[in-house]
Amino acid sequence: MKPKKEVLDEKTGNNFTRMYIFALTAVALLTLTGQFLIQSSISSQISDSHVVNLAGKQRFKSQEIVKLCLILYANLDHIEYKDKTKELKSLTEYWEKNHLGLRYGNKDLNLPGKNSTKIEEMYDAIDQNFYNVLNGALTIISLKENPAEATQTKMDAAIRRILSNERTFLNGMDEIVHQYDVEAQKKMALLRKIEHFLLIITLIILIFEGLFIFRPAVLQIKLTIRELILSEEKASDLAKKLTIANKSLERSIRDLKDIHFALDHASIVAKTDKYGIITYVNDKFCEISKYKREELLGNRFHMISGHYHSKQFFDRMWETISSGKLWNDEIKNKAKDGSFFWLDTTIVPVLSNDGSPGSYIAIYTDITQKFRQSINEQKIRTSSIIEGQEKERKKIARELHDGLGQKLTALKFNIEGLKGAASKTEKSRLTEIKNMLYETIVEVRRISFNLMPSVLSDFGIIPALKNLSDQVSKSSNIDVVFENESNIQRLNKTVEINIYRIIQEALNNAIKYAEADEVTIFVSNSETCLNICISDNGKGFNTSYLDSKIRSVSSGNGIVNIQERTSLINGEFRIETGIGKGTKIMIKVPIVNA
């Protein structure tokens, strides 16, 4: 609770403030009112002067109209009027427009048209005279423009009409001009009275402010100054204590800066807001990502994603850090120049006062070299295993084809050379043996072809894939469509074998696990890469298990085998699938000629 004196001072100060604001507001309103009236008066004077001037012009123009009518009537030449009829016509139009503008207003002529009742009565008195003069002038114009209809009688009647109304109109306009001037003088007299009244009110308010606001305020200020002097002495003591505290704080800040400096130079650091928008990156981050700081700030980390990890991987990451927990894992990223790099990533949530993350600090360690070494070692091991497998397959295929295949073929010829059976039962039995032998030979050939297709070694990858598609379509309940838009001839032997095994594995997965009834193999190429897409309309699967860090050929998983073989030939692997969405496997392989 505030002390009584403090409450009283606050109340007094509030009262002074309210009174001061009230007085200033009153003075301001009076000043603005006076200014408004002065500006209105100036505008009114300008308008009144314009009206008086235009009303005077009407008198002059009427005389000029009468003059021109008389010249036309007498057929006189005049040096100032070359085309008398045309000038009379223009003059009457101008005269009529001004007359109507003075009575009813006209924005183009800047005429308000708001006349007093007395002036309106004056206009009514001369209105008939105005139209008589106007119509007489128009009659003369019409007769001059149509000489065939002009007679002396018509001209005499028009002139008499003009002359009989001219003087009355001129006298009436004199009275109107005089009345305009009288009314303008009255407006000025009223404005002076109002200004005198506002001046008196303003002086009264200023005297009130001096007696009841400024004088008490000065006394209060003197009292406040004395209290400030006392407070200054207390503040001086407090400042000494704060100086000691500040020195301690400065030491802490220097320590933090040293830590930040060491961290910034030793590690790769980035910071985001709570929505994942990058707000800070250090030089090392820019160096490894090959992006400029301006390109990174304001964006998300998606721009450096290597598209290696699944959506579920990052969903688990966000779930962890959003709950305020620290997260650590290894992430594959892609630099601006297309190269890949691996970062051991630790994300630390910075919590707000309410305990929720307000931002995130990510500290990275470059483990690209470690991964490359690990991948190279894995490639060597896997390559050795696969090379051994291919040799074994080739050996078995040769033995099946040259050994067992030849013997089965010889047996087939021997059985076909047997004489006819004695009975129908023996004949049926012999036919069954022949069919079984034929199916066995076909199966041995199929196994031998799958182990090492001769088409691949003789003609290359494209004919081999076409042959594989036809073989699978014939031997299974699945329709395999092969589409080739490439123009390659032969590739490196190892590349061709691995591409063949990749597609063979994908077809095997589609048949055994995807329950697909249609598979499309699409092949195209650019100058540097061979692009392969294997898509099926099967049941698809969840890719979350692919985030596992332990990947080996011996895992028995077809997708992992495809990944490993793609990696062995320095290719890029990508998969799109989901439950009920089918599977699409995309492989991009650098073209290496044989």
Beta strands, then each sheet from edge to edge (+ up, - down):
strand 1: 268-273
strand 2: 278-281
strand 3: 327-334
strand 4: 340-351
strand 5: 357-366
strand 6: 479-484
strand 7: 518-525
strand 8: 529-536
strand 9: 572-577
strand 10: 583-590
sheet 1: 2+ 1- 5+ 4- 3+
sheet 2: 6+ 7+ 8- 10+ 9-
end
